[in-house]
Amino acid sequence: MLVWEIVALVAGLVSIAIGALIYRWVMSQKVGNPGIEAYSVMVQEGSAAYLKRLFQVLGMLSIVLTIVLLVAVNWQTAVAYIVGATCSGAAAYSGMIVSTRANGRVAWAARSGLAKALPIGFFAGAVMGLAVVGFALVGMTILYMIFKDPEIVLGFSFGASQLALLAKAGGGIYTKTADIGADLVGKVEFNLVEDDPRNPAVVADNVGDNVGDVAGMGADIFDSYVAAVVAAMILGGALPVFSGKPAYILLPLVLSAAGILASLLGMIFVGRSGESSDPGRALNMGTIATTLIFAPLALAVVFLMGFEGNASWGLLLPTLAGLAAGIVIGFTSDRYTDIDQKPVQVTARSAETGPAIVILEGFSYGLLSMVPSIIGICVAMVAAWVLAVAFGIPGTYGVSIAAVGMLAITGMIMSSDAYGPIVDNAKGCAEYGQEGEETIAVCDRLDAAGNTAKAITKGFAIGAAALTVLALFAAYSETVDLAQLDIRNPAVIVGVFIGAMMPPLFSALLMLSVSRNAALMVEEIRRQFREIPGLLEGKAKPDSAACVDIATRGALKELLLPAALSLLTPVVVGFILGAEALGGFLAGIIVTGILFALFMANAGGLWDNAKKFIEDGAYGGKGSEAHAAAVVGDTVGDPFKDTAGPSLNTLIVVMSLSATVFAPLIAKFNLAALLDLAKLFGY
């Protein structure tokens, strides 16, 4: 089996190396406008300052959790935890480095049209995509090669999940604090265009795109990707039918290696399709090509690894079921958020009646968008289970492999996601550099495709989290020997209700954080327009650093309570109510977490593109009453799609991992067990 470990390790290293080569190519692109260059530097400095302070918070948390793992679990898991957090941080940081330097290059290339600008934006995003899968696969493979125990690799996933939660939730609070403030004052009160350099919050807004949608989303996808692979590895080693068969442990790693190759080949199609006038079509072509390439590679993997009898089919078919479900969920998001689709245009038309109907339309379409995605997840779960069992593979392992199949093409999916904030920043660079209307229009086209790409990625990540946490639930059940949940047990029902409560509670905390910080941002922007002479006329420069500082301090301060809840709640529930009740808790959080995440991500993306549809000239265009109403809808949708929604899939993975990591302790030392022990001694 050593050969397959080497295959996985080499694939991860190749991914990192090609990402480095692409980075060099992106950096070789020139910028000929000093204004664009200056704006790009401001975004770089703001992003680096925030990430530095985030990593300081993460460092302190990591020290505490490392000590806890050393005392409560073992030193090997503590080491894996540190490696996981480090690899996740390295992937997030490398992606942000290139995104904050590529924005100006995309803006300058937009002078020559879409065909020139699109490849720079996409391949800059590809650095992030390749870093995520590369660092993840290298870290997991090396740990398994050293310790030969999937339970130890679980610590790697736990470390990745901690950074993901902090990065995604904190980045989401940061970016929406700035975005809402910039829109409400700049667009509504002073009728300024998007990314107008006179607006004091514009730099903070563009910084937020990078810390939220590049560093944050990268850590989030890294977390889901690792959790899916680790859950499958644990089941491959724990299920009795696989005893003495390490191929079932290694299969998730090798499928991930095949996904890296498919993603690299799929990226070629984006470059070629970029010659068209439709950037969204180019991105979709890359995703479709990657999917079609991965299918035969997965076929080759399961047959070359030498599984006995018909087991190969019981592994291949669930893998393809998961992959298909990922595509369905992703393109459902496209259907409800694409600027050229009916839901967005109907919502934009409703803006002529005022903001109330805009809110109702977006809310309703967001609810509708859950239906095909949930059906896709359910079909994938049932299909994976049935197809696995039909060929002699345990159903739980089939579902876990479906999650791996869905996430195997993460390299391509993450590349499209990171493209979004890069081209969004490019428009800000072009505005600051006083480029012409044609250049701004090209950036707008790139940005609209980026919004849809981000919505597709979020839907994809949420669907993957659904399958991943089911696999983690199976791993937890194996660890505590939980055969089934007895819903007649009051403790189990209480666990279900507490778990179901957590996603709405977590969402409320994050959105209230955005509201509080956005209010501070609004007051600061108004103060600057009031007190800085000549700012509105363009004769003076805003104090952008003050807005960056408000967003940074607010985001990190507001992280504390949500982070503590995510870490402590599963352990507290398990200790007080027992292992079976904790199983009910996980069931509750999975169901409501997936529903809320899908609804929020899609509704927010729809409101955003409805606003952009009007800004393109529909229903009176910029400055009209319809535009003002659409801005209100977009403001409501901002924390939906960029703060609470995408943080929920991270939340359910973090809580599932917390339960699984501490499961042995919970099984032995819960309150019910302690009471039984007390009775034994006559108390």
N, C-alpha and C positions, 0 to 999 in steps of 0.2 A: 504493500500500500504506500510505500515511501514515494513511489513515482507520482502518485496523485497529489500527495502533499506538495511535492516540488512543482507540479503543474500549477496548483493554486497559488503558491508563493511567487512563481515567475510571472503569472498573469497579473498579480497585484503590483509587482515591481515594474512591469512593462507599462501598466496604466499610469503609474506615477511618472515614469520617464517620458512617455509621450505627452503627458500633461505639461511637463517642463519644457519640452520642445515647442509645443503650441504657445506656451507663455512667451518664449523668445520670439516667435513669429509675430505675436500680437504687439509686443514691445517694439518691434522693428518698424511698425507703421508710424508715419509721421503726423505731427500736428503743426499746422502753419499759422495758427491764430493765437497770439499771446493771451487774449481774453479767455479762450477755451482752456488753454493750459493753466491759467491762474485759477479758474473755477475748479478744474479737476484736482489741483493741489489742495484747495480748501476742503474738498470732499475727502481726499485721502487723509488729511490731518485729523479731521473730525472723526472719521471712522476708526482710525488707529487709536485715538484717545479713548473712545468708548470701549473698544475691544480690550485695551489694556486694563481698564478699570473692571470690566466684566471678568477677565481672567484672574484678577486679584481676588474678587469675590469667590470665583470658582476654586482658586487655590486654597482659600481658608476652609471652604466647605469640604474640599477633597482631603485635607489633613484630618478633619474630624471624622469623616466617613472611613478613611483608611484605618484609623485607630479602632473604630467600631468593628470593622471587618477583621482586623488582626485579633481582637479579643473574642468576638462572637462567632466568627467563621474559621478562617485559617489564613496564614500568610500568603499562600499561593493566590487565593481569591483577591486579597488586598493588592498584590502586585498586578494582577490582571486588571483590576479596577483602575489603577494609576495609568496603565498602558492604554486602556480604553479611552479615558478622559483625554490623555495626551494626543492620541491619534485623531480623535474627533476634533480637538482644538486645532491640530495641524491642518486638517482638511478645511475647516472653516476659515482659518487665517489665510491659507494659500489662495482660496477662492476670492476672499475679500481683497487681497493684495492686487490681483489681476483685474478685478471688476472696477476698482477705484482708479485704475490707470488706463483701462480700456475705454472708459466713457468718452473722454476727449477725442480719442482716435476714431471712435464711431461717429462722433459729431463732425469731425473734419472730413471723414470719408463720405458722409451724407451729402456733401456738396456735389459729389459725383453720382449720386443716385443710390437706389436700394441695392443694386447688384454689387456695389462696392462696400456698402456699410454693413449689410446683413452678415456676411461671413466673419467680419471682425467681431461683431457682437456675439454671434453664436459660438465661435471658437474660443472667445474669451470666457464664455460661460462653460465651455467644455473643459477648461482647466479645473473648474470646480467639480464638475461631474466626474472626471477621471481621478481627481484627488480623493473624493468621497469613497469610491469603490476600491481604489488602490490602497489607501491607508487602512480601510476596513479589512480587506482580504489579507493583506500582509500581517496585520496585527493578530487576527484570529488564527491564521495558519501557523505563525511562529509560536504562539502560546500552546496550540495543540501539539505541535511537534516537540515542544519541551516537556509538557506535563501529561499528554495523552489522556486528558480527562475533560470532556465537554462541560462538566460542572464548574471547572476552573475558568473556562472561556466565558461562562456566564458572568463572571466578574468584569470582563472586558465590556460586555454589553451594558452592565450596570453603570460603569464609568461613562460610557458614551451617552447613556440616557440622562445622566445628571447635567452634563454640558448642554445637551439638546434642550432640556426644559428651560434652563437659565437663558440660553442664547435665543431660543425662539420666543419665549414669553417676554423677556427683557427687550429684545429687538423689536417685537411687535408693539410694546408700549412706547418705545422710543419713536419709531417711525410714524405711528398714528398721532402721537402728541404733536409732532411737527406738522404732519400733513393736514390734520384738522385745523390747527391754528392758521396755517398758510392759506387754506381754502376759505375759511369763514371770514377772515379779515381781508386778505388780498383779493379774492375773487368776488365775494358778495358785497363787502363794504366799499372797496376801492376799484372794483371792476378791472383788476389786473389779470393778465393771462397766466396760465400755468408756468411756473418756473421763472416768473418775472424777476430780474436781478434786484429790483427795488424792494422786494418783499423780504423782510429780515429772516423769515423762517425757511426760505427756499434751500439754503445750504443744509440746514438741519434736516429738512425733508429728504434731500438727496443722500445725506449720510444715513438716514434711517432706512432707505431702500437697501443699502448695502449691509447694514448690521442686522436687519430683519429678514430680508428676502435672499441674501447671499449667505452670510455667516450663520444666521439663525435657521433658515430652511435647509442649508447644507448639513448642519448638525442634526436637524430633525430627520432628514432622509437617511443620514449615516446611522442614526439610532434605530430606525425601522429596519433598515437593511441588515444590520448586525443582529438585531433581536430575532428576525426571521431565521437567519442562518443558525444562530446558537440554539434556538428552540428545537429546530430539526435535528441538530447534532445531539442534543440532550436525549431526545426521544430515540434517536438511532442507537444510542448507547444504553438506554434504560429499559426499553421494551424487551421482555424475555425472549421473544421470537427472534430477535437480532443478536442474541448473546454469541460472542465470539466472531462477529462479522463486522469488522471495522469499516467496510465499504459504505454501510448505511450512515456512519458518522461523517465520512468524508464526502458523500454525495453532495450535500449543500455547498461545500466549498468549491467543488469542481464545477457544479452548475453556475456558480457565481463567476468562475473563471471564464466559462463559455459566454456568459452575459457580457463580460468586458469585451471579448472579441466581437460579439455582435454589435455592441454599441460603437466600437471604433469603426466598423464597416458602415454602420448606419449613418455616422456623421458625414461620410463622404457624400451621401445623397442630399444632405442639407446644403452643402457647398455647391453642388450642381444645380439644385432647385432654386438656389438664391438668385439665379439669373432671371427668374420670373419677377413679376410685379406684385406678387402676393407672398409676403414673408410668413404669414400663417400657414399657407400651403407648404412652404419649404420645411417648416418645423414639423408639420404633420407627416410629411413624406419621410423625414428622418426616423420618426417614431414607428411608422408602419414598416419601413424597411428593416429596422432593428428587430422588430417582432418576427418578421418573416425569416430573417437570418438565424435568429436564436432557436427557432423550432427544430431545424435539422441538426444544429449543434447539440441541442439537448438529446435528440435521438442518438447521436453518435456517443455522447457521454454515457448514457445509461446502458448501452450495449457493450461499449468497450470496457466498462468497469467490471464486467463479468458476473452480474447477478444471476443466481440460479433460476432455472425454469422460466416461467412467464413473469417473474418478478419485475423484469425490466419494463414491461408494459404497465404494470401497476405503479411504477415510478414516473414514467414518461407522461402518461395521460393526465394525472393530477397536476404535473408541472405545467402542461399546456392549458389546463383548465384555469389555473391561477393566472397565467399570462393573458388569456382571453378576457378574464374578468377585469384585469387591470386596464385593458384597452377600452372595455365597455364603460367602466367608471370614468376613465379619463375623458373619453369623447362625449359622455353625458354632460360633463362639466362644460365642454366646448359648445354643446347644443344650447345650454342655458346661459352662457356668458359671452359667446362670440358676438362681436359688434354687428355682424351681417346676419344674425339669426333673429327669428321673430320675437322671442321673449325680451331681448334687449331693445328692439325697435318699438315694441308695444309699450314698454315701460317708459321709453323716451317720449313717445307721443303723449302719454298720460301726464307728463310734466307741464303741459299747457294748462292743466286744471289746477296746478299747485303741488306742493310737496306731499300732501297727505296721500293722494292716489299713487304717487311715485313709491312711497313707503309700502302701501298695501300691495301694489303690483310686484315689487321686488320680494317682499316677504312671501307672497303666495307662490311665486315661481321658485323661490328657494325651497319651500316645502315640497313642491312638485318634483324638484330635481332629485330629492332623496329616493324617490320610488324606483326608477330604473337602476340606480346604484345599489340600493339594498337588495333588490331582486338579483342583480348580478353577483353580489357577495354571497347570497344564499345559494344560488345555483352553483357557484364555484365550490362552496363548502360541501354541498350534497354530492356534486359530481366527483370532487376529489375523493371524498370518503368512499362512495360506491365503486368508483373505478379502481381505487386501491384495493379494497376488500375483494373485488372480483378476481384479482390476480394474486391473492394471498398476502397482501400487505395490510398491516393494521390501519384502520381508518384515520386515527389521530396522526399517524405519520404521513398519510396521504395529504391531509389538510396542511400540515406543516410544510410539505414539499410544494404545495400549491402557493403558499406564501412566498417561498423562495423563488418559484417561477415568476410570480408577479413582480418581484423586486429585482430579478436578475438583470433587467435592462435599465437599472437605476442610472448607469453612466450616461445614457442618452436622455432619460427623463430629467435628470438633474441639470444637464447642460442646457436644455430648453428653459428650465426654470431660472437659472442664473442669468440667462440672456435677458430676461425681463427687466430687472433693475438696472442692468448695464445700459440698455437703450433708453430707459426712462431718464437716467442721469445724463445721457447724451443730449437729450432735448434741453436740459438745464444748461449744459455747457454751450450749446448753440445759442440759446437766448442770451447768456452772459457775454458771449463773444460777438453778439450783434450780427449773427449770420442772417442771410436773406430768408424770405418767406418760403422759397422752394426747399431750402435745407431744413427749415422747421417742419414743413409738411412731410418730408421723408422721415424725420425723427418721429413724428406723430404716427405714421404708418407702422414703423417698427415697434413703437410703444403699444399700440393697440394689439398687435400680434403677441407682444410680451405679456399683456394682461391675460389674454386667453391661455397662453402657455403656462402662466403661473396657476391659473384656475385648474387646468388639466393636471398639473403636477400635484396640486393640493388634493384633488379628488383621488388621484392615483395613490398618494401617500396615505390618505384616510382608508381607502380600501385595503391597502397592504397592511395597515395597522390592524384592521378587523381580523384578517386571517392570521396575522402574527400573534395577536393576543390570544386567539383561540389555541394556537400551538403552545404559547406560554402557559395558558390555563391547563392544557394537557400535561405539560412538564411539571407544573405545580402539583397537579393531582397525583402524578407518579411519585413525587418527592414525599408527599404526606400520606400516600396510600389512600386517596379519596376516590372510591369507586363511583359514587353518585351523590347528588345533592338531594336531601330529603326536604321538600318544601313544606312538609308538615311540622318541621322543627322551627319553632319561633325564632331561634337565633339565626337560622339561615335566612328567613324572611327579613329580619332586621338588617342583616348583612346586605341583602339585595337592595333594600331601600336606601341604606347609607351609601352604597356604591352608586345607585342611580342618581343620588343627590349631588355627587361630587362634580360631574361635568358642568351642570348649570351654576353651581356655586363657584367653581373655578372661573367660568366665563364671566360671571358677574364681577368677581374681584378684579379680573384683568380689565374689563371695560370701564369699571368705576375708576381704575387707575388712569386709564386713558382720559376719562372725563376730567378728573382733577388736574392732571398735568396739562391737558389742552386748554383748560381755563386759564392757567398761569401763562401759557404760551400766547393766547389771545391778548391778554393784558399787556404782555411785553411788546408784542407787535404794534398794538395801538399806541403804546407809550413812545415807541421809536418814531412812528409816523407823526406823532404830536410834538415831540421834543427835538427831533433832528431836523434842522432847517434844510430845505431843498431836497429831502429824501424822496418825496412823491414826484418831484419834477425831474429826478434823475441827476441832480447836481451834487448829491452827497451819497456816501456809501452807508449801508445799514450795519449795525453791530451784530453780525451773524454769530459770533462766538457766544454772545449772551443766550441766544436761542438754543445753540448746541448744548450749552451747559445746563439749561433748564431740562431739556429732554434727557440728557445723560443722568443727572442726579435723580430725576423723578423715576426713570426706568429702573435703576438699580435699587432704589429705596423700596419701590412697590413690589419687587420680586420676592421679598423675604417671606411674607405670609403664604403666597401660593406655593413656593418651593417647600416650605416646612410642611404644609398640608399634604403635598404629594408624597413626601418621604415618610411621614410619621403615621398618616391615617391607616394604611394597610397593616402596619405593625401593631398599632393600638387595637384595631378591630380584631386582628388575629389573637392578640394576647388576652383580650377581655372575653371575646365570644367563642374563640376556638378556630381550628383549622377549617371545619366545614362551613362555618359562618363566613370566614374569609373567602372561601370559594363562592358563596353567594354574593359577597361584596364585589368580587371580580366580575361575576356575571352581570350585575347591575351596572357597573361602570362601563363595561364593553358596549351594552345596548344603547344607553343614552349618550355615551361619548361619540359613537359613530354617527348617530342621528344628528346631534347638535353640530358636529364638525362638518358634515356634508351640507347641511342647511346653511350654516354661516358662511362657509367658503364660497358657495355658489351664489347666494343672495348678494354678498358683498361684491363679487366680480361682476354680476349683472348690473348693479347700481353704478359701478365705476364706468363700465362701457356705455351705459345709457347716457351718462354725462358726456362722454367723449363723442358719441353719435351726434349730440346736439352741438358740441363744439366744432364738429366738422361742417356745420351749416344747416342742420335740420331744425325746424320749428323756431326759427329766429336766430339761431346761432349764439355765439358768445355775447354775453351782456343782456340777453333777453330774459323775460320773466320765466320762461321754460328752463333756461339755463340755470337761473337761481334756484329753482325747485329741484333740478337734477343735482345740483351741488349739495343740497341738503340731503338728498338720498344717498349720494356718494359719501357724505360725512358720516351718516349712520352706518353705512356698509364698511367703512374703513376698519374699525375695530372688529367687525364681523370676520372679514376675509384675511386680515393681516395680523390680528392679535389673538382673539379668542379661538376662532375656528381652527386654524392650523396648529394651535398649541394643544388642542384636545387629544389628537392622536398621539402626541408625545406624552401627555398625561396618562393615558390608559396603558401605554407601554411601560412608563416609569413605575406606575403602581403595580403592574403585573410582575415586573422584574423585582421590585422591592419584596413582594410577597414570596416570589420563588427563591430569591437569595436567602431570605431569613426563614424560609419554610421549616427547615429542620428544628430551629429554635422554637418557632411558634408551635410546632407539633408537640414538643416536650414540655414547654414552660407556659402554656396558656393558662388562664385563670381557672378554667374547668379542671385541667389536669392538676393544678396546685390544690384545689379543693378536694379532689379525690385523694391526693397524697396526705392532706391534713386528716381526712377521715381514717386513713390507714393507721395513723398514729394516735387516734382517739380524740381528735379535736372536732 
